[in-house]
Amino acid sequence: MPSKIKSSLAALLAAVVLSGALAACNTVEGVGKDLKSAGKKIEDVAKDDDK
């Protein structure tokens, strides 16, 4: 396989891996925000029960 094709395939593979990693970071961040929000609501309900 010519080196030009190899370098193009390597660049494409790197771009795919990088985009997948960035998407995963967004997903993990979103889940973290959701869990934080749910924890806050549980905390608020617990505070209301104490009164």
The 8 nearest C-alpha neighbors of each residue, nearest first, counted from 0:
[[1, 2, 4, 5, 3, 6, 8, 7],
 [2, 0, 3, 4, 5, 6, 7, 8],
 [1, 3, 5, 4, 6, 0, 7, 8],
 [4, 2, 6, 5, 1, 7, 0, 8],
 [3, 5, 7, 2, 6, 1, 8, 0],
 [6, 4, 2, 8, 7, 3, 9, 1],
 [5, 7, 9, 3, 8, 4, 2, 10],
 [8, 6, 4, 10, 9, 5, 11, 3],
 [9, 7, 11, 5, 10, 6, 12, 4],
 [8, 10, 6, 12, 7, 11, 13, 5],
 [11, 9, 13, 7, 8, 12, 6, 14],
 [12, 10, 8, 14, 13, 9, 7, 15],
 [11, 13, 9, 15, 14, 10, 8, 16],
 [14, 12, 10, 16, 11, 15, 17, 9],
 [13, 15, 11, 17, 12, 16, 18, 10],
 [16, 14, 12, 18, 13, 17, 19, 11],
 [15, 17, 19, 13, 14, 18, 12, 20],
 [18, 16, 20, 14, 19, 15, 13, 21],
 [19, 17, 21, 15, 20, 16, 14, 22],
 [18, 20, 22, 16, 17, 21, 15, 23],
 [21, 19, 17, 23, 18, 22, 16, 24],
 [20, 22, 18, 24, 23, 19, 17, 25],
 [21, 23, 19, 25, 24, 20, 18, 26],
 [22, 24, 26, 20, 21, 25, 27, 19],
 [25, 23, 21, 27, 26, 22, 28, 20],
 [26, 24, 28, 22, 23, 27, 29, 21],
 [25, 27, 23, 29, 24, 28, 30, 22],
 [28, 26, 30, 24, 29, 25, 23, 31],
 [27, 29, 31, 25, 26, 30, 24, 32],
 [30, 28, 26, 32, 31, 27, 25, 33],
 [29, 31, 33, 27, 32, 28, 34, 26],
 [30, 32, 28, 34, 29, 33, 35, 27],
 [31, 33, 35, 29, 30, 34, 36, 28],
 [34, 32, 30, 36, 35, 31, 37, 29],
 [35, 33, 37, 31, 36, 32, 38, 30],
 [34, 36, 32, 38, 33, 37, 31, 39],
 [37, 35, 33, 39, 34, 38, 32, 40],
 [36, 38, 34, 40, 39, 35, 33, 41],
 [39, 37, 35, 41, 36, 40, 34, 42],
 [38, 40, 42, 36, 37, 41, 43, 35],
 [39, 41, 43, 37, 42, 38, 44, 36],
 [42, 40, 38, 44, 43, 39, 45, 37],
 [41, 43, 39, 45, 40, 44, 38, 46],
 [42, 44, 40, 46, 41, 45, 39, 47],
 [45, 43, 47, 41, 46, 42, 40, 48],
 [46, 44, 42, 48, 47, 43, 41, 49],
 [45, 47, 43, 49, 44, 48, 42, 50],
 [46, 48, 44, 45, 49, 50, 43, 42],
 [49, 47, 45, 46, 50, 44, 43, 42],
 [50, 48, 46, 47, 45, 44, 43, 42],
 [49, 48, 47, 46, 45, 44, 43, 42]]
